Amino acid sequence: MRSTSVRVSCDTHVALKQLAADLGMTVGDTVDLAVRRLIQNQMARELAVPPDEEETRWLEADLS
């Protein structure tokens, strides 16, 4: 896997290292997990919004 550097504050770096140690993971794997969970949370927030009128019609369409 290719990698790159990400700049974070010293406090964030310390917290990230501690979190990785607590989880028994590498810092890179911890960042991967954090990004994945943030994406999932964002998707959940978007899906929590009721469908608009057009989406409702599409969802209720008779496909038979």
CYANA upper distance limits for C-alpha pairs under 8 A (distance plus 0.5 A):
  8 VAL  CA     12 THR  CA      6.57
  8 VAL  CA     13 HIS  CA      6.79
  9 SER  CA     13 HIS  CA      6.73
 10 CYS  CA     14 VAL  CA      6.73
 11 ASP  CA     15 ALA  CA      6.70
 12 THR  CA     16 LEU  CA      6.43
 13 HIS  CA     17 LYS  CA      6.61
 14 VAL  CA     18 GLN  CA      6.69
 15 ALA  CA     19 LEU  CA      6.54
 16 LEU  CA     20 ALA  CA      6.56
 16 LEU  CA     27 VAL  CA      7.21
 16 LEU  CA     30 THR  CA      8.15
 17 LYS  CA     21 ALA  CA      6.67
 17 LYS  CA     27 VAL  CA      6.58
 18 GLN  CA     22 ASP  CA      6.60
 19 LEU  CA     23 LEU  CA      6.64
 19 LEU  CA     30 THR  CA      8.11
 20 ALA  CA     24 GLY  CA      6.44
 20 ALA  CA     25 MET  CA      5.47
 20 ALA  CA     26 THR  CA      6.22
 20 ALA  CA     27 VAL  CA      5.90
 20 ALA  CA     29 ASP  CA      8.49
 20 ALA  CA     30 THR  CA      6.17
 21 ALA  CA     25 MET  CA      6.70
 21 ALA  CA     26 THR  CA      7.95
 25 MET  CA     29 ASP  CA      6.62
 25 MET  CA     30 THR  CA      6.73
 26 THR  CA     30 THR  CA      6.63
 27 VAL  CA     31 VAL  CA      6.71
 28 GLY  CA     32 ASP  CA      6.72
 29 ASP  CA     33 LEU  CA      6.62
 30 THR  CA     34 ALA  CA      6.59
 31 VAL  CA     35 VAL  CA      6.61
 32 ASP  CA     36 ARG  CA      6.65
 33 LEU  CA     37 ARG  CA      6.63
 34 ALA  CA     38 LEU  CA      6.63
 35 VAL  CA     39 ILE  CA      6.68
 36 ARG  CA     40 GLN  CA      6.71
 37 ARG  CA     41 ASN  CA      6.54
 38 LEU  CA     42 GLN  CA      6.62
 39 ILE  CA     43 MET  CA      6.71
 40 GLN  CA     44 ALA  CA      6.65
 41 ASN  CA     45 ARG  CA      6.75
 42 GLN  CA     46 GLU  CA      6.81
 43 MET  CA     47 LEU  CA      6.61
 44 ALA  CA     48 ALA  CA      6.54
 45 ARG  CA     49 VAL  CA      7.47
 51 PRO  CA     55 GLU  CA      5.99
 51 PRO  CA     56 THR  CA      6.35
 52 ASP  CA     56 THR  CA      6.61
 53 GLU  CA     57 ARG  CA      6.81
 54 GLU  CA     58 TRP  CA      6.78
 55 GLU  CA     59 LEU  CA      6.56
 56 THR  CA     60 GLU  CA      6.57
 57 ARG  CA     61 ALA  CA      6.47
